Amino acid sequence: MSIQLRPAAITDIDRIFELIQEFSIFQKTPEKVKITPEQMKADMDIFKCLVAVDGNTIIGFSTYYYAYHSWSGKVIYLDDLYVQPAYRGQHIGNLMFDAVMDIGKQTNCIKMKWLVSHWNTKAQEFYKSRGATIEDTEWICDLVF
């Protein structure tokens, strides 16, 4: 097995959407998926995504975007990182994490930020092993339009 990472193409959207649905079930929040493949395709100019591919099959994805942190400057925000269960434990998450981090470095970001679910201790340990600090000082706020 040789996993390749590459930027997502518009032809990948339907498969990425399937993985987003899988990820939402893993996150215990399938009701929160409001996006459609059609909307994702319409948003390709701002949709930043890497896919992990085994042969011709997309088995994981990581989405990211840029933001400006008023205290420190330009940051890359790792939005989601998902690898299908059958492929976990093979360092694919590490490859995707590193790829997004490298994109951030290449685009002059000063750091990478992301969220992790409080119950997902396996992910927390993964991020800590990568040198991340996990803060518990802020709450996530959403306001749906």
Secondary structure per residue as TSV (DSSP state, phi and psi in degrees):
chain	resnum	aa	ss	phi	psi
A	1	M	-	360.0	129.6
A	2	S	-	-127.0	106.3
A	3	I	E	-84.1	130.9
A	4	Q	E	-114.9	142.7
A	5	L	E	-107.6	142.3
A	6	R	E	-157.1	160.1
A	7	P	E	-64.2	144.7
A	8	A	-	-68.6	144.4
A	9	A	-	-110.9	162.2
A	10	I	G	-58.7	-30.2
A	11	T	G	-71.6	-11.1
A	12	D	G	-89.2	-11.6
A	13	I	H	-57.9	-44.5
A	14	D	H	-60.5	-41.4
A	15	R	H	-68.9	-41.5
A	16	I	H	-60.4	-40.9
A	17	F	H	-60.7	-41.2
A	18	E	H	-58.8	-42.8
A	19	L	H	-68.9	-34.7
A	20	I	H	-61.2	-42.0
A	21	Q	H	-63.9	-42.5
A	22	E	H	-59.2	-45.8
A	23	F	H	-61.6	-40.3
A	24	S	H	-65.2	-33.5
A	25	I	H	-68.9	-43.4
A	26	F	H	-58.6	-39.4
A	27	Q	T	-78.6	-3.2
A	28	K	T	67.8	29.1
A	29	T	-	-140.5	50.5
A	30	P	G	-62.8	-24.5
A	31	E	G	-69.5	-13.7
A	32	K	G	-84.4	-9.9
A	33	V	-	-76.0	110.2
A	34	K	-	-111.6	-18.1
A	35	I	-	-69.9	155.0
A	36	T	-	-121.9	158.3
A	37	P	H	-58.1	-35.5
A	38	E	H	-63.1	-42.3
A	39	Q	H	-67.3	-40.4
A	40	M	H	-59.9	-43.1
A	41	K	H	-64.2	-38.5
A	42	A	H	-67.3	-25.7
A	43	D	T	-98.1	16.1
A	44	M	T	-56.8	-24.4
A	45	D	T	-68.7	-23.3
A	46	I	T	-117.6	-7.3
A	47	F	-	-79.2	108.0
A	48	K	E	-103.8	118.6
A	49	C	E	-150.6	137.1
A	50	L	E	-108.2	144.7
A	51	V	E	-118.6	145.5
A	52	A	E	-100.8	127.0
A	53	V	E	-123.1	130.5
A	54	D	E	-111.0	105.4
A	55	G	T	69.0	-113.4
A	56	N	T	-110.7	8.9
A	57	T	E	-107.1	126.0
A	58	I	E	-78.2	121.4
A	59	I	E	-116.2	0.5
A	60	G	E	-169.8	165.4
A	61	F	E	-152.4	156.6
A	62	S	E	-137.8	131.0
A	63	T	E	-110.4	150.0
A	64	Y	E	-153.3	164.5
A	65	Y	E	-154.0	169.3
A	66	Y	E	-101.9	146.2
A	67	A	E	-143.3	168.3
A	68	Y	E	-119.7	116.9
A	69	H	E	-91.4	119.9
A	70	S	T	-62.4	-22.1
A	71	W	T	-90.2	-21.3
A	72	S	T	-137.0	-16.2
A	73	G	E	112.2	-153.4
A	74	K	E	-69.4	129.9
A	75	V	E	-129.0	155.0
A	76	I	E	-103.9	133.6
A	77	Y	E	-110.9	114.1
A	78	L	E	-78.0	109.4
A	79	D	E	-81.0	-56.5
A	80	D	E	-139.3	147.7
A	81	L	E	-140.1	119.0
A	82	Y	E	-139.0	133.4
A	83	V	E	-126.1	133.4
A	84	Q	-	-59.0	145.1
A	85	P	G	-51.7	-39.8
A	86	A	G	-64.3	-17.4
A	87	Y	G	-107.1	0.4
A	88	R	T	-71.9	157.7
A	89	G	T	81.3	9.1
A	90	Q	S	-115.5	16.7
A	91	H	S	69.8	16.8
A	92	I	H	-69.0	-39.4
A	93	G	H	-58.9	-41.2
A	94	N	H	-60.5	-44.7
A	95	L	H	-60.1	-44.3
A	96	M	H	-69.5	-42.5
A	97	F	H	-57.8	-49.2
A	98	D	H	-62.0	-38.6
A	99	A	H	-64.0	-43.3
A	100	V	H	-67.0	-41.0
A	101	M	H	-60.9	-42.2
A	102	D	H	-63.3	-39.8
A	103	I	H	-60.2	-42.6
A	104	G	H	-60.3	-44.6
A	105	K	H	-63.8	-42.9
A	106	Q	H	-66.9	-23.1
A	107	T	T	-105.4	20.3
A	108	N	T	63.8	32.6
A	109	C	-	-78.2	151.0
A	110	I	S	-94.1	-15.2
A	111	K	E	-167.2	170.1
A	112	M	E	-116.2	137.0
A	113	K	E	-122.8	155.6
A	114	W	E	-167.2	170.4
A	115	L	-	-111.7	154.9
A	116	V	-	-140.7	138.1
A	117	S	-	-64.0	141.0
A	118	H	T	-61.7	-29.6
A	119	W	T	-84.3	-14.0
A	120	N	-	-88.6	73.0
A	121	T	H	-66.6	-29.2
A	122	K	H	-63.2	-44.6
A	123	A	H	-66.0	-39.9
A	124	Q	H	-59.6	-43.4
A	125	E	H	-65.0	-39.2
A	126	F	H	-58.8	-49.2
A	127	Y	H	-65.7	-39.8
A	128	K	H	-62.9	-38.1
A	129	S	H	-65.0	-20.1
A	130	R	T	-90.8	1.2
A	131	G	T	96.3	6.4
A	132	A	-	-76.7	150.2
A	133	T	-	-103.5	139.6
A	134	I	-	-112.7	115.8
A	135	E	-	-95.0	147.1
A	136	D	-	-121.8	32.4
A	137	T	S	-99.8	-6.0
A	138	E	-	-129.5	156.8
A	139	W	-	-108.2	149.8
A	140	I	-	-83.9	129.6
A	141	C	-	-119.7	134.2
A	142	D	-	-127.8	144.2
A	143	L	-	-134.1	107.2
A	144	V	-	-83.0	133.7
A	145	F	-	-90.7	360.0
